[in-house]
Structure formats: structure tokens, C-alpha cells
Amino acid sequence: MRLGIGDVFLHGTAEEWGKQLIAIGASAASFPLKYSDSVKEIDEYVQVAKDCSIQIAEVGIWKSPFQKNQQASVFEVASKQLELADYIQARCCVNISGAFGEVWDGCYLENYSQNSYDQVVSFIQKLLANISLKHTYFVIESMPWMIPDSPEQYRKLVNDVNHSRFGVHLDICNWINQPYWYVHNRQLIKKSFDLLAPFTKSIHLKDLILDPGSVVRFRETMPGSGQFDIAYLLENIRQLPADIPVLLEHLSSFEEYQIALKRVIDLGK
């Protein structure tokens, strides 16, 4: 696997970006530029990634295609980001499926409807029909309150989209949306890999804590300090191709990422 980070720290040049990643022991990273940046600058980052043996794991979209009056603009952005991902030969181009409400990643009743599922399938098929991909895959990050909210639904989504360039982005912690899966997360990990391993192109690695109290609240925490079975996750990841990118995310500092990457390496021994 190629361990890395999904966050980008403040830097001035592509060379500084590469040095930051090397300093924390990362061998994979999300791409820090967008399609609207100059080709010259994009090419500089790609070259630095090659020079530093950094795999460009993902190009992000992070917009909902289903927000009111934004469908056309989101499709354009998604198309251009997907083209960028293919141009730089990123492992994948990733988005969430998108919420059916005012907030692009919010929890709404309509997120769970059959009509919404059909629209997600249609959007992905339209996007992939619009661009001929040679190097990258379009993937949806799994989420706790929108499509796909379970391994079973993601497998159904893969089958229904039915395109060779649509793959899986696993963030299994995002499927822990009830206490049952919090205490049975090893079972959830196994189910995820049993159903989705052949299609998986990238992975996010996190850890979770259930806060005390009468209201269920899961909180992300430093890898190795929560209840998610990271060692078992890594055991399953090792059955995937050796170049699979595994990105840590949502930590607050450069130093935290250094500590977290070392902890994950130790947990994998």
C-alpha cells in the first residue's frame, strides 16, 4: 500500500509540497491543484510527485450535483476535474454522491429515495459517457447518510452504473452510522472487502470514538487511539494491489500526521 495524506499544508512551490510529504513519510497524496490552474503549474506538481516517488492518489470534486440551480455548473466542474485526474494519471477522481438539499453534504430524507438513487446512477453514467478515460477512475466516497451508505449499496451501485472506469473509494469509518457497527466494526471491514475489494481504487483511513452521553455522537480521532480495528483493516488492505493509496485525513497539524503515519505503520506490522 502507499500511505499518505489527504490534506494540503500551506506551501509556496511544488518543491515545498514534495518536501513536506517526504518529511512526514508519505508516499501518496491528494493533488493540491484544480483544473483552473495553469498547465505549467500542474505539470510542475506532477514532476515533483514523480521525483519524490509520491503517488497522486486522488483529485477531488466535492460538490453535489443535486443542489438546486447548480446541476449544470457541477457537471462542468466534475467533468473538468475528471479530465485533470486522467491527464495527471491520478489513481482516481473522487466525489460524494451529493445531498438532495441545501447543504451539499447534508442529511435529508430525499437522500434515501429510489428517485435519488436513480439520479445518482444517471449522473455517474452521463459523466463517464462524456469523457474517455485512459488512466483514472471515477469513484464515490462512501458516506453515512447518502448513497452509498453501506457495502451492499455500493456493490449495487457498481453493478447498476456498469462502467469499467467506475470504481470504489472505501472510507469504512463513514459507514459507522450506528452503535452496532461501532462495536462490530471488524465485521463491517470484512463485509466491505468481501463485496468491494475487486473494485477498490483508493482508501481513507481514520479512527473513531463514541462520545459518552445519551445522544449518539461519533468523533474522528488520532489513528490508534479510537475503537476502529485499524490492524484488521490493514490486514485486508494487504490483499489488494501493492500500489493501493491509503490516505489519512482530518488531522490538525503537520506533526499529527507524522505521528499518525508512524502509528499506522506500527499497527500494520
C-alpha positions as CSV (number, residue, x, y, z in Angstrom):
1,M,0.0,0.0,0.0
2,R,1.0,3.6,-0.4
3,L,0.4,5.5,2.8
4,G,-0.2,9.2,2.6
5,I,-2.4,12.2,3.5
6,G,-5.5,13.8,2.0
7,D,-4.8,17.3,3.4
8,V,-2.6,20.0,1.9
9,F,-0.4,22.2,4.1
10,L,0.5,25.8,3.2
11,H,3.4,25.9,0.8
12,G,4.8,28.2,-1.8
13,T,6.0,25.8,-4.6
14,A,5.7,22.3,-5.9
15,E,9.1,21.5,-4.5
16,E,8.0,22.6,-1.0
17,W,4.9,20.4,-1.3
18,G,7.0,17.4,-2.2
19,K,9.5,18.1,0.7
20,Q,6.6,18.3,3.2
21,L,5.3,14.9,2.1
22,I,8.7,13.3,2.3
23,A,9.3,14.8,5.7
24,I,6.2,13.1,7.2
25,G,6.9,9.8,5.5
26,A,4.1,9.9,3.0
27,S,4.2,8.1,-0.3
28,A,0.7,9.1,-1.6
29,A,-1.2,12.4,-1.6
30,S,-4.3,14.1,-2.9
31,F,-3.5,16.6,-5.7
32,P,-3.4,20.2,-4.5
33,L,-4.3,21.9,-7.7
34,K,-7.5,22.3,-9.7
35,Y,-8.4,22.2,-13.4
36,S,-8.4,26.0,-13.5
37,D,-4.7,26.2,-12.6
38,S,-2.2,26.6,-15.4
39,V,-0.9,23.6,-17.3
40,K,2.6,24.7,-16.5
41,E,2.0,24.6,-12.7
42,I,0.1,21.3,-12.9
43,D,3.0,19.8,-14.8
44,E,5.4,21.0,-12.2
45,Y,3.5,19.3,-9.4
46,V,3.3,16.1,-11.4
47,Q,7.0,16.1,-12.0
48,V,7.7,16.7,-8.3
49,A,5.5,13.8,-7.4
50,K,7.4,11.6,-9.7
51,D,10.8,12.8,-8.4
52,C,9.7,12.3,-4.8
53,S,8.0,8.9,-5.5
54,I,4.7,10.3,-4.4
55,Q,1.6,8.6,-5.9
56,I,-1.1,11.1,-6.8
57,A,-3.9,9.3,-5.2
58,E,-6.9,11.5,-5.9
59,V,-8.3,14.6,-7.5
60,G,-11.4,15.9,-5.6
61,I,-14.6,17.4,-6.8
62,W,-16.5,17.9,-3.5
63,K,-19.7,19.3,-4.9
64,S,-23.3,18.0,-5.0
65,P,-24.8,17.6,-8.5
66,F,-28.3,17.8,-7.0
67,Q,-28.3,21.2,-5.2
68,K,-31.0,23.5,-6.7
69,N,-29.9,25.5,-9.7
70,Q,-26.4,24.1,-9.7
71,Q,-26.7,20.9,-11.7
72,A,-25.1,22.3,-14.9
73,S,-22.2,24.0,-13.2
74,V,-21.4,21.0,-11.1
75,F,-21.4,18.7,-14.1
76,E,-19.0,21.0,-15.8
77,V,-16.7,21.1,-12.8
78,A,-16.9,17.4,-12.3
79,S,-16.0,16.8,-16.0
80,K,-13.0,19.1,-15.9
81,Q,-11.7,17.7,-12.6
82,L,-12.1,14.2,-14.1
83,E,-10.2,15.2,-17.2
84,L,-7.5,16.7,-14.9
85,A,-7.3,13.4,-13.0
86,D,-6.8,11.5,-16.2
87,Y,-4.2,13.9,-17.5
88,I,-2.1,13.7,-14.4
89,Q,-2.7,9.9,-14.2
90,A,-4.2,10.1,-10.7
91,R,-5.4,6.9,-9.2
92,C,-8.9,8.3,-9.0
93,C,-11.2,11.3,-9.2
94,V,-13.5,11.3,-6.1
95,N,-16.7,13.0,-5.1
96,I,-19.5,12.1,-2.7
97,S,-22.8,11.3,-4.4
98,G,-24.3,14.6,-3.2
99,A,-27.1,15.6,-1.0
100,F,-30.6,16.4,-2.1
101,G,-31.0,19.6,-0.1
102,E,-29.5,23.0,0.6
103,V,-26.2,21.8,2.0
104,W,-24.0,19.8,-0.4
105,D,-23.2,17.0,2.1
106,G,-26.2,17.3,4.4
107,C,-28.5,14.6,5.7
108,Y,-32.0,14.8,4.1
109,L,-35.0,12.4,3.8
110,E,-34.7,12.7,0.0
111,N,-31.2,11.2,0.1
112,Y,-32.7,7.8,0.7
113,S,-35.4,7.8,-2.0
114,Q,-35.3,5.5,-5.0
115,N,-35.6,8.5,-7.3
116,S,-32.4,9.9,-5.7
117,Y,-30.6,6.6,-6.2
118,D,-31.7,6.6,-9.9
119,Q,-30.4,10.2,-10.3
120,V,-27.0,9.3,-8.8
121,V,-26.7,6.3,-11.2
122,S,-27.7,8.5,-14.2
123,F,-25.3,11.3,-13.2
124,I,-22.3,8.9,-13.0
125,Q,-23.2,7.2,-16.3
126,K,-23.6,10.6,-18.0
127,L,-20.3,11.8,-16.6
128,L,-18.4,8.7,-17.7
129,A,-20.0,8.8,-21.2
130,N,-18.8,12.4,-21.6
131,I,-15.1,11.6,-21.1
132,S,-13.0,8.8,-22.5
133,L,-10.7,7.8,-19.6
134,K,-7.4,6.0,-20.0
135,H,-5.6,6.3,-16.7
136,T,-8.0,7.2,-13.8
137,Y,-11.3,6.0,-12.3
138,F,-14.3,8.0,-11.1
139,V,-15.2,6.9,-7.5
140,I,-17.7,7.9,-4.9
141,E,-16.6,8.3,-1.3
142,S,-18.8,6.2,1.0
143,M,-20.9,8.3,3.3
144,P,-23.1,7.7,6.5
145,W,-26.3,9.4,5.2
146,M,-26.3,9.3,1.5
147,I,-25.7,6.9,-1.4
148,P,-23.9,4.6,-0.9
149,D,-24.4,4.2,2.9
150,S,-23.4,0.5,3.1
151,P,-21.2,-2.0,1.4
152,E,-24.2,-3.7,-0.1
153,Q,-25.5,-0.5,-1.6
154,Y,-22.1,0.4,-3.0
155,R,-21.9,-3.0,-4.7
156,K,-25.4,-2.4,-6.2
157,L,-24.2,1.0,-7.4
158,V,-21.2,-0.5,-9.1
159,N,-23.4,-3.1,-10.8
160,D,-26.0,-0.5,-11.9
161,V,-23.5,2.1,-13.3
162,N,-21.9,-0.8,-15.1
163,H,-18.8,1.1,-16.4
164,S,-15.2,-0.2,-16.4
165,R,-13.9,3.2,-15.2
166,F,-16.3,3.5,-12.2
167,G,-14.6,2.1,-9.0
168,V,-14.8,2.2,-5.3
169,H,-13.4,4.6,-2.8
170,L,-13.5,3.0,0.7
171,D,-13.9,5.0,3.8
172,I,-15.3,2.4,6.1
173,C,-15.5,4.7,9.2
174,N,-18.0,6.7,7.2
175,W,-20.3,3.7,7.4
176,I,-20.3,3.6,11.1
177,N,-23.6,5.4,11.5
178,Q,-25.0,3.4,14.4
179,P,-23.5,1.9,17.6
180,Y,-23.9,-1.6,16.3
181,W,-21.3,-1.0,13.6
182,Y,-19.1,0.8,16.1
183,V,-18.7,-2.3,18.2
184,H,-18.8,-4.7,15.3
185,N,-16.5,-2.7,13.0
186,R,-14.4,-5.8,12.3
187,Q,-17.4,-7.4,10.8
188,L,-18.1,-4.3,8.7
189,I,-14.5,-4.3,7.5
190,K,-14.8,-7.9,6.4
191,K,-18.1,-7.3,4.6
192,S,-16.7,-4.3,2.8
193,F,-13.7,-6.2,1.4
194,D,-15.7,-9.3,0.6
195,L,-18.1,-7.2,-1.6
196,L,-15.9,-4.5,-2.9
197,A,-12.2,-5.5,-2.9
198,P,-12.1,-6.1,-6.7
199,F,-13.3,-2.6,-7.5
200,T,-11.5,-0.6,-4.8
201,K,-9.1,2.1,-6.2
202,S,-8.4,4.2,-3.0
203,I,-9.0,4.1,0.7
204,H,-9.3,6.7,3.5
205,L,-8.0,5.5,6.9
206,K,-9.4,7.1,10.1
207,D,-10.3,6.1,13.7
208,L,-13.4,6.8,15.8
209,I,-14.5,7.3,19.4
210,L,-18.1,7.2,20.6
211,D,-18.6,10.1,23.0
212,P,-20.3,9.4,26.3
213,G,-23.9,10.5,26.8
214,S,-27.4,9.7,25.7
215,V,-27.0,11.1,22.2
216,V,-25.0,9.0,19.7
217,R,-22.0,11.0,18.5
218,F,-19.0,9.5,16.8
219,R,-15.9,11.6,16.7
220,E,-12.8,11.1,14.5
221,T,-9.6,10.7,16.5
222,M,-5.9,10.1,16.0
223,P,-5.4,6.7,14.4
224,G,-4.6,4.1,17.1
225,S,-6.5,6.0,19.9
226,G,-10.0,5.0,19.0
227,Q,-12.0,1.8,18.6
228,F,-11.7,1.2,14.9
229,D,-9.8,-2.0,14.2
230,I,-7.0,-0.5,12.1
231,A,-4.8,-3.6,12.3
232,Y,-7.5,-5.7,10.8
233,L,-8.2,-3.1,8.2
234,L,-4.5,-3.1,7.2
235,E,-4.6,-6.9,7.1
236,N,-7.3,-6.7,4.4
237,I,-5.7,-3.9,2.5
238,R,-2.6,-6.0,2.1
239,Q,-4.6,-8.4,-0.1
240,L,-5.2,-5.6,-2.6
241,P,-2.6,-4.4,-5.2
242,A,0.6,-3.1,-3.7
243,D,0.1,0.4,-5.0
244,I,-3.3,1.0,-3.5
245,P,-3.3,4.5,-1.9
246,V,-4.4,4.8,1.7
247,L,-4.8,8.4,2.8
248,L,-5.1,9.7,6.4
249,E,-7.2,12.9,6.8
250,H,-8.8,15.4,9.1
251,L,-5.8,15.8,11.5
252,S,-5.0,19.2,12.6
253,S,-1.2,19.6,12.1
254,F,1.8,18.5,10.2
255,E,3.1,17.0,13.5
256,E,-0.1,15.0,14.0
257,Y,0.3,13.4,10.5
258,Q,3.9,12.4,11.3
259,I,2.7,10.7,14.5
260,A,-0.3,9.1,12.8
261,L,1.6,7.7,9.8
262,K,4.1,6.1,12.2
263,R,1.3,4.6,14.3
264,V,-0.3,3.1,11.2
265,I,2.9,1.6,10.1
266,D,3.4,0.1,13.6
267,L,-0.1,-1.3,13.6
268,G,0.5,-3.0,10.3
269,K,3.5,-4.9,11.5
